[in-house]
């Protein structure tokens, strides 16, 4: 993963100074390799936190998981891949669903252990094989498939369509916002999480343009404090990192104050580390928003919210 991210960051440095004629060529150079090699089996065992809720939700939940997949006519999607609680097959319960939008060059197959860990908390978790998902189109197509799941599928009648969320990292963060706001079926999502989403100008130049002011569902956004996410340079004048603090502040400010929203940065985390570093609080957010889990909500709610007093996090702002 580190090699892939070094290549990506080098490309983004060029993009920051590239004109319209140049960025389409650079776009074609984005990595399409094997992806996030840091997310190996048991990756969560390497995570440590003194904050009890962050530690708890970074680990697997109580449900054993199972897997199914569906072929797609869309070449970029390849397969619709779904992880779910194994208990689903023996209960009438409907389960909340999370759509995952891939980062650059990282099809779901390249970070597969991420999905069953999240599913073990009681979610149906959906991915695909698109390594260039920033405009949200393949996420939207995948959602259409899930909204019309085949009648002979084990998932038929088991998806809680009233409780669906979308998440994404890096390019996939821009893709998650686009999937939510630029496509008609995005109205089905109840909440969104992004980790180190490409900042607005970079996303626009890459063809992933989004407008955070269109977000009307609860939103948790985060990034790392490392140089790859925030170089300390004005992102409108040079490469500011993939997801600088100024972009988080801008996006947070664009979302209406009537919407529950949280922003924060993982201390010392580089861009390529953000999936693992934000895993615990991403999971807590989804449990709160999609399953009504009050214990998970305590991470974010009130003056005693754990995220406010966790040394792993800084630059936190919230309105809940």
HELIX and SHEET records of a PDB file:
HELIX    1   1 UNK A    2  UNK A   17  1                                  16    
HELIX    2   2 UNK A   20  UNK A   27  1                                   8    
HELIX    3   3 UNK A   43  UNK A   46  5                                   4    
HELIX    4   4 UNK A   52  UNK A   58  1                                   7    
HELIX    5   5 UNK A   86  UNK A   90  5                                   5    
HELIX    6   6 UNK A  108  UNK A  111  5                                   4    
HELIX    7   7 UNK A  113  UNK A  119  1                                   7    
HELIX    8   8 UNK A  137  UNK A  147  1                                  11    
HELIX    9   9 UNK A  171  UNK A  181  1                                  11    
HELIX   10  10 UNK A  184  UNK A  188  5                                   5    
HELIX   11  11 UNK A  200  UNK A  205  1                                   6    
HELIX   12  12 UNK A  212  UNK A  214  5                                   3    
HELIX   13  13 UNK A  245  UNK A  254  1                                  10    
HELIX   14  14 UNK A  271  UNK A  273  5                                   3    
HELIX   15  15 UNK A  274  UNK A  291  1                                  18    
HELIX   16  16 UNK A  294  UNK A  297  1                                   4    
HELIX   17  17 UNK A  306  UNK A  309  5                                   4    
SHEET    1   A 9 UNK A  65  UNK A  71  0                                        
SHEET    2   A 9 UNK A  79  UNK A  85 -1                                        
SHEET    3   A 9 UNK A 124  UNK A 128 -1                                        
SHEET    4   A 9 UNK A  95  UNK A 101  1                                        
SHEET    5   A 9 UNK A 159  UNK A 169  1                                        
SHEET    6   A 9 UNK A 191  UNK A 195  1                                        
SHEET    7   A 9 UNK A 218  UNK A 224  1                                        
SHEET    8   A 9 UNK A 261  UNK A 266  1                                        
SHEET    9   A 9 UNK A 313  UNK A 318 -1                                        
END                                                                             
